[in-house]
């Protein structure tokens, strides 16, 4: 049924729960999170309020659902950038910070992207490295970090990890039924 018969994500979720099939549940959830156009309120209501809320939470918190970005892109918040030379969990960049190229404010809770080499401005028109000419001082180890130093970041979870976090127990229960 996962490959031969075309079912809506809603049908897959309902059938998965009826017959306890983990693959159908995962495919249904993934289909709804990625659906375009978005699901109607009436359709979501057939899943129950808790399932609908969980699916919408995953959609709202999965970076790839908000903008099409390459798979090799890390998603993280500015306040998760930490010193790479010490174990401190404190944010390396405190206070106000603006992109040195376009001037856009980069608040601490801004979601940033990193195509592996450089952390870039989230302004679509800019997309330049925002910390390329700035140094930061770690208040924990007293190191002055320049752009070539390594920093630690805490990436956001991807779609698979979000589904596992929210629906993992139910999916695992169906795998062993």
C-alpha positions in Angstrom: 0.0 0.0 0.0 2.9 2.3 0.5 3.9 2.3 -3.1 1.1 0.9 -5.3 -2.2 2.6 -4.1 -2.4 6.3 -3.9 -3.9 7.3 -0.6 -4.1 10.8 1.0 -2.0 11.4 4.1 -5.2 11.4 6.1 -6.2 8.0 4.9 -2.7 6.6 5.6 -2.8 7.9 9.2 -6.3 6.5 9.8 -5.3 3.1 8.3 -2.0 3.1 10.1 -3.8 3.5 13.4 -6.4 0.9 12.6 -4.0 -1.8 11.4 -1.0 -0.6 13.4 1.4 -0.1 10.5 4.4 2.2 11.3 5.3 3.0 7.7 1.9 4.3 6.8 1.8 6.5 9.9 5.2 8.0 9.1 4.3 8.5 5.5 1.0 10.1 6.4 2.6 12.5 8.9 5.3 13.4 6.4 2.8 14.0 3.7 0.8 16.4 5.8 3.8 18.3 7.0 5.0 18.7 3.4 1.5 19.2 1.9 1.0 22.0 -0.5 -1.7 23.4 -0.6 -2.2 23.3 3.1 -4.8 21.0 4.7 -8.2 22.3 5.5 -9.4 22.7 9.1 -12.1 20.0 8.5 -9.5 17.5 7.2 -7.2 18.1 10.2 -10.2 17.7 12.6 -10.6 14.1 11.4 -7.3 13.3 13.0 -8.3 14.6 16.4 -7.1 17.9 18.0 -3.9 16.4 19.5 -2.6 14.8 16.3 -3.5 17.9 14.3 -1.7 20.1 16.8 1.4 17.9 16.7 1.5 17.8 12.9 1.2 21.6 12.7 3.9 22.0 15.4 6.2 19.8 13.3 5.4 21.9 10.2 6.0 25.2 12.0 9.3 24.0 13.5 10.8 22.1 10.6 13.2 24.4 8.7 12.7 22.9 5.3 9.0 23.6 5.5 9.5 27.3 5.8 11.8 27.8 2.8 13.4 25.6 0.2 17.0 25.1 1.3 19.6 22.5 0.2 19.9 19.4 2.3 23.4 20.3 3.4 22.3 23.4 5.2 22.3 23.7 8.9 19.6 25.7 10.7 20.2 27.3 14.0 19.6 30.3 16.1 22.1 33.1 16.6 22.0 32.6 20.4 23.2 29.0 20.0 26.6 30.1 18.6 29.1 29.2 21.3 32.8 29.3 21.8 34.6 26.4 20.2 37.6 26.5 22.5 35.8 25.9 25.8 32.8 23.9 27.1 30.7 27.0 28.0 27.1 26.9 27.0 26.8 30.7 27.0 26.0 32.4 23.7 29.1 33.9 22.1 27.2 36.8 20.6 25.2 38.8 23.1 23.3 42.0 22.7 22.3 43.6 19.4 24.0 42.6 16.2 23.4 43.8 12.6 24.5 42.2 9.4 27.6 44.2 8.4 26.5 44.2 4.7 22.8 45.0 4.6 22.4 46.4 8.1 19.5 44.1 9.0 19.2 43.4 12.7 20.0 39.8 13.6 18.1 39.2 17.0 19.3 36.4 19.2 16.3 34.2 18.3 16.8 34.7 14.5 17.0 31.4 12.6 20.2 31.4 10.6 21.5 29.1 7.9 24.9 27.8 7.3 25.9 26.2 4.0 28.8 24.5 5.8 31.5 27.2 5.2 30.1 30.4 6.6 27.2 31.6 8.6 25.2 33.8 6.3 22.6 36.6 6.7 19.0 35.4 6.6 18.0 38.3 4.4 17.2 36.7 1.0 18.7 39.8 -0.9 21.9 39.7 1.1 23.0 36.1 2.0 26.6 37.2 2.8 28.7 36.0 5.8 27.5 38.0 8.7 30.5 37.4 11.0 33.3 37.6 8.4 34.8 40.8 9.8 33.9 40.6 13.4 35.7 39.1 16.4 34.0 38.0 19.6 35.3 37.6 23.2 34.4 34.5 25.2 33.7 35.5 28.7 34.2 31.9 29.9 37.7 31.1 28.6 38.8 34.8 27.8 39.7 33.9 24.2 39.3 36.5 21.5 37.7 34.6 18.6 38.3 35.8 15.1 36.3 34.7 12.0 38.7 31.8 11.2 38.2 30.3 14.7 35.8 27.5 15.1 32.6 28.0 17.0 29.9 25.5 18.2 26.3 25.7 17.1 23.3 23.8 18.0 21.4 23.0 14.8 17.6 22.8 14.7 16.1 19.4 14.3 15.1 18.2 10.8 11.8 16.7 9.8 12.7 13.1 10.6 13.9 14.1 14.1 10.8 16.1 14.8 8.5 13.3 13.7 10.5 10.9 15.9 10.3 13.2 18.9 6.5 13.8 18.6 5.3 10.4 17.2 8.2 8.1 17.8 6.7 6.1 20.6 3.5 5.4 18.6 5.6 4.5 15.5 7.8 2.1 17.5 4.7 0.5 19.0 3.4 -0.3 15.5 6.7 -1.7 14.3 6.5 -4.5 16.9 2.8 -5.3 16.5 
